[in-house]
Amino acid sequence: MVWSRPDQPPIPTIYHTFRAKDVDSDQLVTYRVQDFTEDRHADVIQHYKENFVDDEPLAASRKISSRAVAMAEIVTFWSWCLEQRMTVVCYKEGSDEIVGVNLLHVATPGKHKQWKVSSALVAQRSQYKHLIPKRQLESEDLWNTFEAHIYVGQQFNVFERFGVDRYLTAYGLAVNRRYRGRGIATEMLKARIPMCKAFGIELTATNFTAVGSQLAAAKAGFKTDFEVMYDDFAKMGPKYVFPGIQTKSLKLMSLKIE
């Protein structure tokens, strides 16, 4: 069953505020994490182009930013994620500059509306059907990054392991490079707790591909449920080889909402 955002809480709702260092000084300022609003759609897409594809380990390894077809397809994917209206954006008080964005999505089992792609090959089945189209992507490099996530989902079925029929997941957390080193990612992950409570969601779970996001998740209270070393991925065949990757593993981490 496809999950749709209810009318309440309204958009934009602020889920979390916190104090952290300003961008150009050690002065503490207030930040807020709130709903994405449609008027920032183009800005959010640009934010991911500038602060995600060259930094996320799998995408960086496969040089997604330099591949036109892959970029067109991943932009389509980001736009599909935004349609559910669950993405959150971090702003500094008194500024409309995007500090960070977390592409959030409520995952449910079963068939879902597919996002349009340009190829015609059939995708393998898994509980990640909500993430991928039935047809394979035209970009092999981008598809291979998806397949790493699909494998994790096949090995650890979140719905079955936790006995839930929905959970809050994410398809990328990107912090503006100017604001890194201030604990922004950890605070954005903490914002999932009040957000989940607002929507009656009892679990959030995400695949974290980078050591930085894994550490941030741990600080926010996430626990590791399943882990695959990238060296072990490489032993499974060429499609799972990610040249030059620095992080040692991909972790599926979760947080139960009490």
N, C-alpha and C positions, 0 to 999 in steps of 0.2 A: 504494500500500500504506500502510495506517495504521500509524504508529509508536506503540509503547507503551513506556513506561518499564520497563526491566528491574528485577530485584530489587536489583541492585547498581549504584551505591552506595546504601546505605540512606537512608531519610528519618528525621530530617533530617541531611544532610551539610553541613558548613561548607566552602565553597569558597574563601573569601578573608577575611583579616583585615587591618585597616589602622588607622593612627592618624590622628586628625583632631581639630579643636577640639570641645569640649563645647558643648552648646546654650546655656548661660548664661555661659560664660567662655572665655578663650583657652587654658585647660588642655587638654592633649592627652589623649584617652581612646581606648580600643580599640573598634572596631566590627567586626562580623562579617556576612558575607553567606552565608545558608544557605537550604536548601529551605523553601518554604512548607509548613506543616502544616495539616491539615484543621481543627483546633480554632480556627484564626485566620481561617476563611473569612469570617465576618460582619465581622470587623475589617478584613480586606483590602478587601472591597467598600466599607465605609465610608471607608476611606483613599482610595480612588479617587474617591469622591463628593466628598470634601473637598479633595483635592490634585491632581486631574487634569482633570475636565471644564471647570472655569473657567480653566484655565491652558494646556491643550493648544490650539494655535492654531486648528485646524479646528473642534474642538468648541466652543471659546469663541466663535468667529465666528458659528456657527449657533445659539448660545444653547441648547445641548443640556440644560444643567442646569435650565432653566426649562420644558422640554417633557416632560410626564409620560410620554407614549408612548415618546419617544426614550430617556428614562432607564430605563424598564422594559426596553427592548430592549438597551440597552448593558450593563445589569446581567446580563441573561441571557447576553450575549456574554462578559463577564468570567468568569462562572461556568463557561461552556464551556471557556474557556482554562485555568482552574484544574484542570479534570478531568484534564489530561495530567500533572499533578504535576511540572512543570518550572519553575514560578514560583519566584523567589527573593525573600527578604525580608532587609532590613538591620536589625540591632539594635545598640544600644549595650551594651557589657559591663555586666552587672548590672541590666539593664532589659528589660522586655518591651514597651516602647513601640515601635511601628513607625516606623522612621526613613525607610525607603523600600521600594518594591516594584517589581519588574520582571516584567511578565506575559510569560513566555517560553513558546515553543512550538516543537516540532520540526516543520518543514514538510517534506512529501513530496509528490510529484506524484500526480495521480490523484484518484479519488473518495474522499470521506471522509464520516464520520458528520456529519450536519447538526445544527446547534443549532436549537431550535424558535423560530419566529417566528410572528407573527399575520397575515401577509399572504399573497397568492397570486400575485404576479407573478414571472416567470422572470428570474433573474439572468444577466447576460452571462457567457460562459465565459472563464476565464483560469487561470494557474497559481496564482491566489489563491483557488481553490475551497476550499482548506483553511481560509480565513479567513471566507468568507461562505456563507450558505445558498443553495440553488438558487432560493429565492423572495426577492423584494425585501422589504426592511423596510417596515413600515407608516409609520415616520417618514421623510419625504422628506429632512429635514435631516440625519439621521444617515446615511441611505443615501448622500447626496451626499459626506459625508466619506469613506465607504468607497470610493466611486467614484474619488476622487483617488488612493487607494492602488492600486486596481485598474488604473488607467491606467499608473502607474509600473511595475507588474508586467508589463503587456502590452508596454511599451517595452523593459524590461530583464528578461529571463527568467533568474533566478538559476541555476536548474537547468542550463540550456543553456550559459550564459556560463562557469560554473565547472566544468561537467561533474560535478556531484554529484547524488546521489539523495536527499539530505536536508541540511538545514542548520538551525541554531538561529536563530529569529527572535523578534521581540517585538511586543507590541501595546500598549505604553505603559509608560514608566518614570515613576513618581511619587515624588518626595521630599517628605516632611513639610515644610511651610513653615517650621516652627521650626528645621529643620536645614539650610536652604539656604545656599549660599555657603561650604560647607566641603569641596567636592570630592566629595560623597557619590555623585553620579551617575556621575562618572568611575570611581570605585572599584567601583561596582556593575557597570559595563560591563566593567571589567578581570576581574571574577569569571567572566565567560563563558569565559575562556581555560582555567582549570583545570576548569571544568564541562564544556566541550566535550571536553577530554582524557579526563575520567572516563567519558564516554559514547561515545568514539570518533567524535566529530563533527568534521569537518575545516573547517567554515566557519560563521561567524555573519554574518547580514546583516539589516538593519532599515531601514525608512523612518523618517527623523528629520524631524519637522515643524517644530521650533522651533530657533532659533539657539542657545539654551542647550544643548539636547541634542546638536546638531551639533558644538558646540565640545567638549563632554564626550567625545563619541565620538572626535573627532580626537585628543584627549589620550590616550585609551585605545588608540590605534593603528589605528582604523578609517580606511579610505580611501573617498573618494567615487567611486561607480561611475556614478551617473546623477543628474541634477538638473533640476528643473522650477521655473521662476519662477512665483510665484502670479499675477503679472500675465499671464503666458502662459496659465496655467490659465483665467483670466477670459475670455480671447479665444476659448476653446473652447465657450463657452455658459454659460447661467445656472446650471446645476447645479454648475459649477466656480468660481463666484464666492463668495469668502469675505470678506464686508464687514469692514472695520476690521482686517484681519490685519496684524500688525506684522513678522513674519518674512518675508524676501524669497523663500524657496524651500523646497521639499521635497526632501530628499536621500536617495537610497538609498545606504547606506554598508555596507561589509563588512570583515571581518577574517578572514584565513586563519589557521588554527590549525596551527602548526608542531610 
